[in-house]
Amino acid sequence: MNTDVALYWVQEALATAAMLGAPLLAAGLMVGLVVSLFQAVTSIQEMTLSYIPKIVIVGAVLLTLSPWLIETLTDFTTRAFQFIPSVAK
């Protein structure tokens, strides 16, 4: 295995990780932004107010997208395992 192949697999792993994490991070970011705006408008500075909505929304997104997340991760893992025999040649 040369460096080009290793860099390809590192790039694929990072792209897959970013693709799997992006929806959860985006949902948490959007909820955090809405809660921050709500806190600024109403002058409520309760620290725990931002955690509960984030946990609920990220959990809901995780449950909703879990089939796609598992399929994407399984596809990447299958491709990586299928590549292993060609390394030994």
N, C-alpha and C positions, 0 to 999 in steps of 0.2 A: 504494500500500500504506500503510495507516494503522498506528498504533502497536498497535492491538489484534491485527492480523494478525501483526505482527512479534513481539509478545509470545507469541502462540500458537505460532509456529514455534520460538522460543527454548525455551518450555516443553516442546514435543514433543521437541526435541533433547536437552534435559537429562534428560527422563524416559526416553528411549531409551538414553542413555548410562548412566544409573543401572541400568536393567533389564539391560543387557548386562554391566556390570561387577559387579553384585551377586553372582551365583553364584561368580565367581572369588574375589572378596574374602571371601565367607562361607566358602568352602573353605579359603582361606589362614588365616583367623581361627580356624576350628575346629582345624586341624592345629597351629597355633601354640599354642593353648590346651592341647591334649593333650600336646604336646612340653614345654611349660613345666611342666605338672603332673608329667610323668615326670621331668624334671630336678629338680624340687623334692623329689620323693619319694626319688629315688635319689642325690641330692647330686652328680650329674654336671653340671658346669658347662662343658661343651664348647660353644663358640660356634657351630661349624659344624653341630652336631647339629640345630639348628632350620631351617637353610636347605634341606638336601637333601629332607626330607619335604615341605616346602612346595612346592618346585619340582616334585616328582613328582606331588603331588596336584593342584596347579593345572594342570599339563600334562595330567593325565588328565581333569580336568573340562573343560578347553578342548577336548580331542579329542572327548570325549563330547557336549558341547553345541554343537560347531561348526556342525552343520546348523541348529539353532535360532537361533544367534547370527547366522549369515549371512542366514537368512531374515528375521529381524527388522530387520537393518540394510538389507537390500535393499528391504523394504516401506517403511521410512521414507524411503529415498532416492528410491524411485519416487513416493511421495506428494509429496515436495518438488519433484521435477522436473516433475510434472504440474501443480503450482501455478504454476510460473514463467510460463506464457503469460497467466494471469489478472492478473499484476502489471503487464504492459504495457498493459492496457486502461484 
